[in-house]
Amino acid sequence: MSKPSLARGTRDFGPSVMVKRNYIFDTIKRTFQKFGFQPIETPTIENLSVLMGKYGDEGDQLLFKILNSGDFSKDLTQQDLEEGFKKLPHKISEKGLRYDLTVPFARFVVMNRNDLVMPFKRYQIQPVWRADRPQKGRYREFYQCDADVVGTDSLICEAEIVLMLQEILQNLGIKDFTIKINNRKILSGIAEVIGVKGSEVPLTVAIDKLDKIGKEKVEDELRGRGFSEEAIEKLQPIFSHPAPDGGVAAFFSFLKNWLKDSETGLKGIEELEKVWTLVQSFGLENANTQLDITLARGLSYYTGAIFEVKANGVQIGSISGGGRYDNLTGTFGMPGLSGVGISLGVDRIFDVMEELNLFPDNQGVTTKVLLTNFDAEAEKYSLPILKKLRDAGINAEIYPESAKIKKQFDYANRKNIPYVIVVGSDEMQSGELTFKNMISGEQEKIKPEQIIEKLK
């Protein structure tokens, strides 16, 4: 008999963990709804024609492909095998697990465009899958919480994303965080001024790794990607000014001077300045935001603003990211529809909150009160009381079988149930129940109605 095991990069979640995860989900969901977003869901499985080509070469390789049903290899030839791993999946697989929620959302918008009220604001909380190397904070199966607006190019949406991120993280108790913001047009402008226009993707893939591998290794990667020493020399300002140390106004002035010969770059600076002004107009003077022109993110569909959120003081990657993707729905036959959104990584947020001990103590409690069960008579007496407790909105349960009181108290303690109602012969005769606080050990005899008032 084989020993059961989990696939690498996946996890089981027991009740104590799920209570905490649901706390995160509920906090995020409330904020999304507060800002006017509506829920949708899309299938776990998508056609590869929908997924491929949307995440760049690296992303395509991280897609989990699903083998075609039946004899998937019957039509393969020797030439197919010799063409290598990049072309072979197309011969034996037509479907894959979704890599994120944004591309399926774009497909959803195109297929349902006649039924949607534009601008359309949606949120989506579902698992995604990536064939990545598992490590701390990086899993092959994980949940994303996305919020997107499509049908408008207003920069108010970018500013509201900053507000929404701020509120979600504050409500979760994560106080020390940084919302990094950049604009893809600035990165395109940088490519233009260093003489590699049209090579934005390999440039951004390399510089996006700056905070992980450092300046010298980024330069080595650029050389490996065919960038000349002259281009790398012209790129040096990006390393010497990774953050607006001299203040936001001075930083924007530096950018305008460096990218003065790039119309695209100047447009990106203008958009970024506008977002900054709008955030301040909302009254967020200290919004934990930071301009970072090295922020690229690997996804090739971002065309405007780029967001990334880091929790400070913990060794965990970004806990949220997103941006504007003006042309995404164009790949599905609906050009010209602008969108912007963010994705929150619940698994990483969970790890941050665990490491910083941020979960409220009472989040481990699912049952608030347990009714004892000594015999058939006590069980019959307790059931109406159990219903009254639940009708009052109190999480309650009865011990399912007759047992000694120690066993029932042990059960309550192991499940972190804070209160127990003891129903014995004396209690049934007097109508007053023994109400025991399992934390303090105190107990008293009171009527069921009084117990309900105390627990409410």
CORHURA-V187901 format. One record per pair of residues at least 12 apart in sequence whose C-alpha atoms are under 8 Angstrom apart, sorted by sequence separation. I is the first residue (numbers start at 0). J is the second residue. D is the distance in Angstrom with one decimal. If there is no record, write none. Layout:
I J D
I J D
//
This chain:
128 140 4.6
187 199 5.8
190 202 7.4
205 217 5.8
307 319 5.6
308 320 6.2
325 337 4.1
385 397 7.3
420 432 6.5
421 433 5.0
432 444 5.2
433 445 6.7
127 140 5.8
128 141 6.6
186 199 7.1
218 231 7.0
255 268 7.3
294 307 7.9
306 319 7.8
307 320 4.1
324 337 6.5
325 338 5.6
420 433 5.7
421 434 6.5
431 444 5.5
432 445 5.5
126 140 6.6
127 141 5.6
254 268 7.4
306 320 5.0
307 321 6.6
323 337 7.6
324 338 5.5
325 339 7.8
420 434 4.8
421 435 7.6
431 445 4.8
432 446 6.1
75 90 7.2
126 141 5.2
127 142 6.0
205 220 6.4
305 320 7.5
306 321 5.0
323 338 5.7
324 339 6.0
370 385 7.5
382 397 8.0
419 434 6.1
420 435 6.3
431 446 4.6
432 447 6.8
126 142 4.0
127 143 6.9
205 221 6.5
305 321 5.8
306 322 5.6
323 339 4.0
381 397 7.9
418 434 7.1
419 435 5.2
430 446 6.5
431 447 7.1
434 450 7.4
47 64 7.8
125 142 5.5
126 143 6.1
161 178 7.5
186 203 7.2
251 268 7.2
305 322 4.1
322 339 5.5
323 340 6.5
418 435 5.7
419 436 6.8
124 142 6.9
125 143 5.9
304 322 5.0
305 323 6.7
321 339 7.6
322 340 5.6
418 436 4.8
419 437 7.0
72 91 6.4
124 143 5.8
125 144 6.9
202 221 7.0
303 322 6.7
304 323 5.3
321 340 5.6
322 341 6.4
417 436 6.1
418 437 5.5
71 91 5.4
123 143 7.8
124 144 4.4
201 221 7.8
302 322 7.9
303 323 5.0
321 341 4.1
417 437 5.1
71 92 7.8
123 144 5.8
124 145 6.4
251 272 7.7
301 322 6.0
302 323 5.8
303 324 6.7
320 341 5.5
321 342 5.9
416 437 7.5
417 438 6.1
122 144 7.2
123 145 5.2
301 323 5.4
302 324 5.2
303 325 7.6
319 341 6.9
320 342 5.5
100 123 7.4
122 145 5.3
123 146 6.6
201 224 7.1
301 324 4.5
302 325 6.1
319 342 5.5
320 343 6.8
64 88 7.3
67 91 5.8
122 146 4.2
214 238 7.0
300 324 5.6
301 325 7.4
302 326 7.6
319 343 4.3
60 85 7.9
66 91 5.9
67 92 5.0
100 125 7.8
121 146 5.7
122 147 6.5
318 343 6.0
319 344 5.8
368 393 7.9
370 395 7.7
372 397 6.9
412 437 7.3
66 92 4.7
67 93 6.5
120 146 7.3
121 147 5.6
300 326 7.3
318 344 5.2
367 393 6.9
368 394 6.8
369 395 5.9
370 396 6.3
371 397 6.1
372 398 5.6
374 400 8.0
375 401 7.6
411 437 8.0
65 92 5.7
66 93 7.5
67 94 7.7
100 127 7.3
120 147 5.7
121 148 6.6
300 327 6.3
318 345 7.6
367 394 5.3
368 395 5.0
369 396 5.2
370 397 4.5
371 398 5.6
372 399 7.2
373 400 7.7
374 401 5.3
64 92 6.3
65 93 7.2
66 94 7.6
99 127 5.6
120 148 4.4
366 394 4.9
367 395 5.9
368 396 6.7
369 397 5.5
370 398 6.3
372 400 6.3
373 401 4.6
374 402 8.0
64 93 7.8
65 94 5.5
98 127 5.5
99 128 7.5
119 148 5.6
120 149 6.7
318 347 5.7
365 394 6.9
366 395 5.5
369 398 6.9
372 401 5.1
373 402 5.7
64 94 6.1
65 95 5.1
97 127 5.6
98 128 5.3
118 148 6.6
119 149 5.3
317 347 7.8
318 348 5.9
366 396 7.0
372 402 6.6
373 403 6.9
64 95 4.2
65 96 7.4
96 127 7.3
97 128 6.2
98 129 5.8
118 149 5.5
119 150 6.4
195 226 7.9
316 347 7.6
373 404 7.8
63 95 5.6
64 96 6.6
96 128 6.2
117 149 7.2
118 150 4.4
315 347 7.1
62 95 6.8
63 96 5.5
117 150 5.5
118 151 5.9
271 304 7.3
371 404 7.5
62 96 7.0
63 97 7.9
117 151 8.0
270 304 7.9
62 97 7.6
63 98 7.9
195 230 7.3
306 341 7.5
315 350 8.0
62 98 6.1
193 229 8.0
194 230 6.3
267 303 7.1
315 351 7.3
371 407 6.7
61 98 7.9
193 230 5.1
193 231 7.7
313 351 6.8
193 233 5.3
192 233 7.9
193 234 6.3
310 351 7.3
313 354 7.6
381 422 7.1
369 411 7.0
100 143 7.4
247 290 7.9
99 143 7.5
101 145 7.7
47 92 7.9
48 93 7.7
50 95 7.8
100 145 6.9
189 234 7.6
377 422 6.3
47 93 5.6
243 289 7.7
377 423 6.4
46 93 6.0
47 94 4.8
50 97 7.3
242 289 7.3
243 290 6.4
369 416 7.0
377 424 7.5
380 427 7.4
46 94 4.3
47 95 5.7
50 98 7.7
242 290 6.1
243 291 7.7
366 414 8.0
368 416 6.1
371 419 7.2
45 94 5.7
46 95 6.2
53 102 7.4
242 291 5.4
367 416 5.5
368 417 6.5
369 418 6.4
370 419 5.9
371 420 6.3
373 422 7.8
44 94 6.6
45 95 5.6
241 291 6.0
242 292 7.4
364 414 7.7
366 416 5.7
367 417 6.0
368 418 4.6
369 419 4.7
370 420 4.8
371 421 5.3
372 422 7.1
373 423 7.1
377 427 7.6
44 95 5.6
45 96 6.3
241 292 6.3
364 415 6.1
365 416 7.7
367 418 6.3
368 419 5.4
369 420 6.1
370 421 6.2
371 422 6.0
44 96 4.8
45 97 6.2
50 102 6.9
241 293 6.3
363 415 7.2
364 416 6.4
368 420 7.1
370 422 7.1
43 96 5.9
44 97 6.1
49 102 7.6
50 103 7.9
364 417 7.9
43 97 6.0
49 103 7.6
237 292 7.1
237 293 6.8
49 106 7.5
45 103 7.6
391 451 7.3
393 454 7.2
41 103 6.7
393 455 7.1
41 104 7.4
384 447 7.1
388 451 6.3
392 455 7.9
391 455 7.6
63 128 6.9
41 107 7.6
62 128 7.5
63 129 6.4
192 258 6.6
62 129 5.7
63 130 5.9
61 129 5.3
62 130 6.0
192 260 6.9
61 130 4.5
189 258 6.8
192 261 6.7
60 130 7.8
61 131 6.1
188 258 6.3
191 261 6.6
188 261 5.4
188 262 7.4
188 263 5.6
189 264 6.9
187 263 6.9
188 264 3.8
187 264 6.4
188 265 7.5
185 263 7.1
186 264 7.1
184 263 5.7
185 264 4.3
184 264 5.3
185 265 7.2
185 266 7.8
39 121 6.7
184 266 6.9
185 267 5.0
37 120 6.2
38 121 5.6
39 122 6.5
40 123 6.1
43 126 8.0
184 267 4.6
185 268 6.5
36 120 4.8
37 121 4.6
38 122 4.9
39 123 5.6
40 124 7.6
43 127 7.7
183 267 7.1
184 268 7.9
209 293 7.2
35 120 6.9
36 121 4.8
37 122 5.7
38 123 5.7
40 125 7.4
182 267 5.7
36 122 5.7
182 268 7.5
207 293 6.2
206 293 6.0
207 294 5.6
182 270 7.8
206 294 7.6
207 295 4.9
182 271 6.7
206 295 7.0
207 296 5.8
181 271 7.1
207 297 7.0
31 122 6.8
204 295 7.1
203 295 5.4
204 296 7.2
203 296 7.4
204 297 5.5
203 297 7.2
200 299 6.9
186 292 7.4
185 292 7.5
180 288 7.2
178 287 5.9
179 288 5.8
180 289 6.2
181 290 6.1
186 295 7.6
36 146 7.1
177 287 5.1
178 288 4.6
179 289 4.8
180 290 5.2
181 291 5.7
182 292 7.6
176 287 6.5
177 288 5.7
178 289 6.1
179 290 5.9
180 291 5.9
181 292 5.5
177 289 6.7
179 291 6.0
180 292 7.9
181 293 7.9
183 295 7.1
181 294 6.1
180 294 7.3
181 295 7.5
31 146 7.1
179 294 7.5
154 270 7.5
158 274 5.5
162 278 7.5
27 144 7.8
157 274 6.5
158 275 7.5
161 278 7.3
183 301 6.7
184 302 6.7
154 273 7.3
155 274 7.2
158 277 6.0
159 278 7.6
183 302 5.3
184 303 6.0
154 274 6.2
158 278 5.2
182 302 7.6
183 303 4.9
162 283 7.9
165 286 6.9
182 303 5.0
183 304 6.3
155 277 6.8
165 287 7.8
182 304 4.2
183 305 6.8
181 304 5.8
182 305 5.4
8 132 7.8
162 286 7.9
180 304 7.0
181 305 5.0
8 133 5.0
161 286 7.7
180 305 5.6
181 306 6.7
7 133 6.9
8 134 7.7
180 306 4.8
179 306 5.7
180 307 6.7
178 306 6.9
179 307 5.1
8 137 7.6
9 138 6.4
34 163 7.6
178 307 5.9
179 308 6.0
8 138 4.6
9 139 6.1
178 308 4.5
179 309 7.9
8 139 4.6
9 140 5.6
177 308 5.6
178 309 6.7
7 139 7.6
8 140 6.5
9 141 7.9
31 163 7.6
176 308 7.0
177 309 5.4
30 163 7.0
176 309 5.7
177 310 6.5
176 310 4.3
177 311 7.1
175 310 6.3
176 311 5.2
30 166 7.4
175 311 5.6
30 167 6.4
173 310 7.5
175 312 7.7
27 167 5.9
26 167 6.9
26 170 7.1
26 171 7.1
157 304 7.4
23 171 7.1
152 325 8.0
136 315 5.8
173 352 7.4
135 315 7.4
136 316 6.7
160 340 7.4
160 341 7.3
157 339 7.1
156 339 7.2
173 357 7.5
151 336 7.4
152 337 5.6
172 357 6.1
150 336 5.5
151 337 5.7
152 338 6.9
171 357 7.6
149 336 6.8
150 337 5.5
151 338 6.6
171 358 8.0
149 337 5.6
150 338 6.3
149 338 4.0
148 338 5.4
149 339 6.6
147 338 6.9
148 339 5.5
147 339 5.6
148 340 6.2
147 340 3.9
146 340 5.5
147 341 6.5
145 340 7.1
146 341 5.6
145 341 5.6
146 342 6.6
145 342 4.3
144 342 5.4
145 343 6.3
143 342 6.1
144 343 5.0
143 343 5.6
144 344 6.6
143 344 5.1
144 345 7.1
142 344 6.4
143 345 6.2
141 344 7.7
142 345 5.9
141 345 7.6
142 346 6.7
141 346 6.4
136 346 7.3
137 347 7.8
136 347 5.5
136 350 7.2
109 328 6.8
108 328 7.9
105 327 6.8
106 328 7.0
109 331 6.8
105 328 5.4
109 332 7.6
109 333 6.4
102 327 7.7
106 331 6.7
105 331 8.0
58 298 7.6
55 297 7.4
54 297 7.5
55 298 6.4
54 298 5.0
55 299 5.7
53 298 7.5
54 299 5.6
53 299 6.7
54 300 7.1
53 300 6.6
24 345 7.7
23 345 7.2
20 345 7.6
23 349 7.6
20 349 6.9
19 349 7.8
19 358 7.0
22 362 7.4
19 362 6.3
18 362 6.2
19 363 7.2
18 363 6.2
18 364 8.0
18 365 7.5
15 363 5.8
//
